[in-house]
Amino acid sequence: MPKDTLIFDLDGTLIDSIHGIAASLNAALAEVGRPAIGLDAVKVMIGEGGRKTVALGLDATGGSNGIDIEAVYQSWTRTYIEVEVAKTEPYPGVIATLELLAAQGFRLGLCTNKTRHVAIPILEAAGLARFFGAAVVTPEDTPYPKPDGRHIHATIDIVGGERSRAVYVGDSEIDYDAARDAQVPMILVNYGYPRGRLADMQADAAIDSFPALPAALLRLG
């Protein structure tokens, strides 16, 4: 059956957010006397939500014993929203490609482990909110965040799509595991923030740039 529903990851797929995440994380770590973490190290901490990223950052700089992780997370969130969100941009070709897909009648949904109060300002600042409207599903909207496939299912349901006609687009092992659990095809973007080797993820298709997405969809049928 033709695919007409596209569900997207956010970080590393639609937006290049690593610099903002790293700057905000390091600012929060500095407040509790921890050293800064480099970009490459932060990349492998992304994908399971901000609280997990903060916990991994603390683990990498001395552990979390005696540290109020929630306070560090709130500090990271505050800095991220107030300072870094405005600097976050979509990857090249994302807006034009989403415009094309929307014009062709695809249902578009966003499935992210970012919390809603962080995800929405990012989408608005990056000019992406108009493509998804209410079809943004965060961990507050489901008890089964990625890599649980039911997060993808919830997003498909919100856009009014059918699971048999959906495709998931993401960049990491978490996305790959979620797509496999959801039993929907996955298109892997090769430019994001994977934790391991891309070759180890046997996605249904892979693209090196976002504008290559329509052609990849044609190959999937």
FIPAPA-385364 format. One record per residue (C-alpha): residue number from 1; chain; x, y, z. Coordinates in nm, 2 decimals, padded with zeros to 4 digits, m for minus. Example, Ala and Ser with C-alpha at 12.3 -4.5 7.8 and 13.67 -1.06 7.14 Angstrom:
# residues 2
[node 1; "A"; [01.23; m00.45; 00.78]]
[node 2; "A"; [01.37; m00.11; 00.71]]
***
This chain:
# residues 221
[node 1; "A"; [00.00; 00.00; 00.00]]
[node 2; "A"; [00.13; 00.35; m00.07]]
[node 3; "A"; [00.28; 00.54; 00.22]]
[node 4; "A"; [00.10; 00.86; 00.31]]
[node 5; "A"; [00.19; 00.92; 00.68]]
[node 6; "A"; [00.53; 01.04; 00.79]]
[node 7; "A"; [00.64; 01.05; 01.15]]
[node 8; "A"; [00.96; 01.24; 01.23]]
[node 9; "A"; [01.21; 01.25; 01.51]]
[node 10; "A"; [01.33; 01.61; 01.60]]
[node 11; "A"; [01.69; 01.64; 01.72]]
[node 12; "A"; [01.94; 01.52; 01.46]]
[node 13; "A"; [01.66; 01.47; 01.21]]
[node 14; "A"; [01.49; 01.80; 01.15]]
[node 15; "A"; [01.70; 02.03; 01.36]]
[node 16; "A"; [02.07; 02.07; 01.43]]
[node 17; "A"; [02.05; 02.12; 01.81]]
[node 18; "A"; [02.37; 01.98; 01.94]]
[node 19; "A"; [02.54; 02.31; 02.00]]
[node 20; "A"; [02.25; 02.45; 02.20]]
[node 21; "A"; [02.21; 02.13; 02.40]]
[node 22; "A"; [02.58; 02.12; 02.48]]
[node 23; "A"; [02.61; 02.49; 02.58]]
[node 24; "A"; [02.30; 02.47; 02.80]]
[node 25; "A"; [02.42; 02.14; 02.96]]
[node 26; "A"; [02.76; 02.28; 03.03]]
[node 27; "A"; [02.62; 02.59; 03.19]]
[node 28; "A"; [02.40; 02.38; 03.42]]
[node 29; "A"; [02.70; 02.15; 03.50]]
[node 30; "A"; [02.92; 02.46; 03.58]]
[node 31; "A"; [02.66; 02.57; 03.84]]
[node 32; "A"; [02.73; 02.25; 04.04]]
[node 33; "A"; [03.11; 02.27; 03.99]]
[node 34; "A"; [03.14; 02.02; 03.70]]
[node 35; "A"; [03.37; 02.06; 03.40]]
[node 36; "A"; [03.25; 02.11; 03.05]]
[node 37; "A"; [03.18; 01.82; 02.81]]
[node 38; "A"; [03.28; 01.82; 02.45]]
[node 39; "A"; [03.03; 01.80; 02.16]]
[node 40; "A"; [03.12; 01.45; 02.06]]
[node 41; "A"; [03.05; 01.33; 02.42]]
[node 42; "A"; [02.72; 01.52; 02.43]]
[node 43; "A"; [02.60; 01.37; 02.10]]
[node 44; "A"; [02.58; 01.02; 02.26]]
[node 45; "A"; [02.38; 01.16; 02.55]]
[node 46; "A"; [02.09; 01.28; 02.33]]
[node 47; "A"; [01.77; 01.09; 02.24]]
[node 48; "A"; [01.60; 00.98; 02.56]]
[node 49; "A"; [01.49; 01.32; 02.69]]
[node 50; "A"; [01.65; 01.61; 02.87]]
[node 51; "A"; [01.65; 01.45; 03.22]]
[node 52; "A"; [01.84; 01.15; 03.08]]
[node 53; "A"; [02.09; 01.38; 02.91]]
[node 54; "A"; [02.15; 01.57; 03.24]]
[node 55; "A"; [02.19; 01.24; 03.43]]
[node 56; "A"; [02.45; 01.12; 03.17]]
[node 57; "A"; [02.63; 01.45; 03.19]]
[node 58; "A"; [02.66; 01.42; 03.57]]
[node 59; "A"; [02.77; 01.06; 03.54]]
[node 60; "A"; [03.04; 01.17; 03.29]]
[node 61; "A"; [03.17; 01.44; 03.52]]
[node 62; "A"; [03.18; 01.27; 03.86]]
[node 63; "A"; [02.85; 01.11; 03.93]]
[node 64; "A"; [02.52; 01.23; 04.07]]
[node 65; "A"; [02.56; 01.15; 04.44]]
[node 66; "A"; [02.46; 01.44; 04.65]]
[node 67; "A"; [02.33; 01.63; 04.34]]
[node 68; "A"; [01.97; 01.74; 04.29]]
[node 69; "A"; [01.93; 01.61; 03.93]]
[node 70; "A"; [01.60; 01.78; 03.89]]
[node 71; "A"; [01.75; 02.12; 03.98]]
[node 72; "A"; [02.02; 02.07; 03.73]]
[node 73; "A"; [01.76; 01.97; 03.47]]
[node 74; "A"; [01.56; 02.28; 03.54]]
[node 75; "A"; [01.87; 02.49; 03.50]]
[node 76; "A"; [01.95; 02.33; 03.17]]
[node 77; "A"; [01.59; 02.38; 03.05]]
[node 78; "A"; [01.58; 02.74; 03.15]]
[node 79; "A"; [01.91; 02.82; 02.98]]
[node 80; "A"; [01.81; 02.62; 02.67]]
[node 81; "A"; [01.48; 02.80; 02.63]]
[node 82; "A"; [01.60; 03.15; 02.71]]
[node 83; "A"; [01.93; 03.15; 02.52]]
[node 84; "A"; [01.98; 02.86; 02.28]]
[node 85; "A"; [01.64; 02.80; 02.13]]
[node 86; "A"; [01.66; 03.11; 01.91]]
[node 87; "A"; [01.99; 02.97; 01.77]]
[node 88; "A"; [01.85; 02.64; 01.66]]
[node 89; "A"; [01.80; 02.60; 01.29]]
[node 90; "A"; [01.65; 02.32; 01.07]]
[node 91; "A"; [01.90; 02.12; 00.86]]
[node 92; "A"; [01.94; 02.24; 00.50]]
[node 93; "A"; [01.63; 02.17; 00.29]]
[node 94; "A"; [01.40; 02.07; 00.57]]
[node 95; "A"; [01.15; 02.34; 00.53]]
[node 96; "A"; [01.13; 02.32; 00.15]]
[node 97; "A"; [01.10; 01.94; 00.17]]
[node 98; "A"; [00.82; 01.95; 00.43]]
[node 99; "A"; [00.64; 02.20; 00.22]]
[node 100; "A"; [00.66; 01.97; m00.08]]
[node 101; "A"; [00.54; 01.67; 00.12]]
[node 102; "A"; [00.25; 01.86; 00.28]]
[node 103; "A"; [00.15; 01.98; m00.07]]
[node 104; "A"; [00.15; 01.62; m00.19]]
[node 105; "A"; [m00.10; 01.53; 00.09]]
[node 106; "A"; [00.13; 01.35; 00.33]]
[node 107; "A"; [00.01; 01.35; 00.70]]
[node 108; "A"; [00.30; 01.48; 00.91]]
[node 109; "A"; [00.36; 01.40; 01.28]]
[node 110; "A"; [00.64; 01.46; 01.52]]
[node 111; "A"; [00.75; 01.20; 01.78]]
[node 112; "A"; [01.00; 01.34; 02.02]]
[node 113; "A"; [01.14; 01.25; 02.37]]
[node 114; "A"; [01.18; 01.63; 02.43]]
[node 115; "A"; [00.93; 01.76; 02.68]]
[node 116; "A"; [00.65; 01.97; 02.54]]
[node 117; "A"; [00.76; 02.30; 02.70]]
[node 118; "A"; [01.10; 02.26; 02.53]]
[node 119; "A"; [00.98; 02.11; 02.20]]
[node 120; "A"; [00.72; 02.37; 02.11]]
[node 121; "A"; [00.94; 02.68; 02.14]]
[node 122; "A"; [01.20; 02.51; 01.93]]
[node 123; "A"; [00.95; 02.42; 01.66]]
[node 124; "A"; [00.82; 02.78; 01.66]]
[node 125; "A"; [01.17; 02.94; 01.65]]
[node 126; "A"; [01.28; 02.71; 01.37]]
[node 127; "A"; [00.97; 02.77; 01.16]]
[node 128; "A"; [00.85; 02.41; 01.18]]
[node 129; "A"; [00.54; 02.44; 01.40]]
[node 130; "A"; [00.31; 02.50; 01.10]]
[node 131; "A"; [00.38; 02.16; 00.96]]
[node 132; "A"; [00.27; 01.97; 01.27]]
[node 133; "A"; [00.01; 02.17; 01.45]]
[node 134; "A"; [m00.13; 01.94; 01.73]]
[node 135; "A"; [00.05; 01.64; 01.59]]
[node 136; "A"; [00.34; 01.67; 01.83]]
[node 137; "A"; [00.36; 01.38; 02.07]]
[node 138; "A"; [00.60; 01.41; 02.36]]
[node 139; "A"; [00.66; 01.20; 02.67]]
[node 140; "A"; [00.38; 01.39; 02.85]]
[node 141; "A"; [00.14; 01.26; 02.59]]
[node 142; "A"; [00.21; 00.89; 02.63]]
[node 143; "A"; [00.33; 00.66; 02.90]]
[node 144; "A"; [00.55; 00.48; 02.64]]
[node 145; "A"; [00.82; 00.71; 02.51]]
[node 146; "A"; [01.08; 00.60; 02.25]]
[node 147; "A"; [01.23; 00.34; 02.21]]
[node 148; "A"; [00.88; 00.20; 02.28]]
[node 149; "A"; [00.70; 00.17; 01.95]]
[node 150; "A"; [00.37; 00.28; 02.10]]
[node 151; "A"; [00.51; 00.64; 02.10]]
[node 152; "A"; [00.51; 00.62; 01.72]]
[node 153; "A"; [00.17; 00.45; 01.72]]
[node 154; "A"; [00.03; 00.74; 01.93]]
[node 155; "A"; [00.16; 00.99; 01.68]]
[node 156; "A"; [00.02; 00.80; 01.38]]
[node 157; "A"; [m00.32; 00.79; 01.55]]
[node 158; "A"; [m00.31; 01.17; 01.62]]
[node 159; "A"; [m00.25; 01.25; 01.25]]
[node 160; "A"; [m00.53; 01.02; 01.15]]
[node 161; "A"; [m00.30; 00.78; 00.97]]
[node 162; "A"; [m00.28; 00.40; 00.94]]
[node 163; "A"; [00.01; 00.21; 01.07]]
[node 164; "A"; [00.03; 00.00; 00.75]]
[node 165; "A"; [00.08; 00.32; 00.55]]
[node 166; "A"; [00.33; 00.50; 00.78]]
[node 167; "A"; [00.70; 00.56; 00.77]]
[node 168; "A"; [00.92; 00.68; 01.05]]
[node 169; "A"; [01.22; 00.91; 00.99]]
[node 170; "A"; [01.50; 00.93; 01.25]]
[node 171; "A"; [01.87; 00.94; 01.32]]
[node 172; "A"; [01.96; 00.72; 01.61]]
[node 173; "A"; [01.95; 00.37; 01.76]]
[node 174; "A"; [01.66; 00.49; 01.98]]
[node 175; "A"; [01.47; 00.58; 01.67]]
[node 176; "A"; [01.56; 00.25; 01.50]]
[node 177; "A"; [01.45; 00.04; 01.80]]
[node 178; "A"; [01.12; 00.24; 01.82]]
[node 179; "A"; [01.04; 00.19; 01.45]]
[node 180; "A"; [01.12; m00.18; 01.47]]
[node 181; "A"; [00.90; m00.21; 01.78]]
[node 182; "A"; [00.62; m00.02; 01.61]]
[node 183; "A"; [00.67; m00.24; 01.30]]
[node 184; "A"; [00.68; 00.05; 01.06]]
[node 185; "A"; [00.95; 00.11; 00.80]]
[node 186; "A"; [01.23; 00.35; 00.90]]
[node 187; "A"; [01.43; 00.59; 00.69]]
[node 188; "A"; [01.76; 00.67; 00.86]]
[node 189; "A"; [01.92; 01.01; 00.82]]
[node 190; "A"; [02.30; 00.98; 00.81]]
[node 191; "A"; [02.38; 01.32; 00.94]]
[node 192; "A"; [02.24; 01.31; 01.30]]
[node 193; "A"; [02.35; 01.19; 01.64]]
[node 194; "A"; [02.38; 00.81; 01.64]]
[node 195; "A"; [02.54; 00.64; 01.94]]
[node 196; "A"; [02.70; 00.37; 01.74]]
[node 197; "A"; [02.78; 00.27; 01.38]]
[node 198; "A"; [02.52; 00.36; 01.13]]
[node 199; "A"; [02.59; 00.03; 00.95]]
[node 200; "A"; [02.46; m00.16; 01.25]]
[node 201; "A"; [02.11; m00.02; 01.19]]
[node 202; "A"; [01.95; m00.21; 00.91]]
[node 203; "A"; [01.70; 00.06; 00.82]]
[node 204; "A"; [01.47; 00.02; 00.52]]
[node 205; "A"; [01.63; 00.32; 00.35]]
[node 206; "A"; [01.90; 00.58; 00.43]]
[node 207; "A"; [01.95; 00.94; 00.32]]
[node 208; "A"; [02.25; 01.17; 00.34]]
[node 209; "A"; [02.04; 01.49; 00.33]]
[node 210; "A"; [01.68; 01.58; 00.40]]
[node 211; "A"; [01.59; 01.68; 00.04]]
[node 212; "A"; [01.66; 01.32; m00.05]]
[node 213; "A"; [01.36; 01.20; 00.15]]
[node 214; "A"; [01.09; 01.21; m00.13]]
[node 215; "A"; [01.31; 00.99; m00.35]]
[node 216; "A"; [01.36; 00.75; m00.06]]
[node 217; "A"; [00.98; 00.73; m00.01]]
[node 218; "A"; [00.94; 00.65; m00.38]]
[node 219; "A"; [01.18; 00.36; m00.34]]
[node 220; "A"; [00.98; 00.23; m00.04]]
[node 221; "A"; [00.67; 00.24; m00.26]]
***
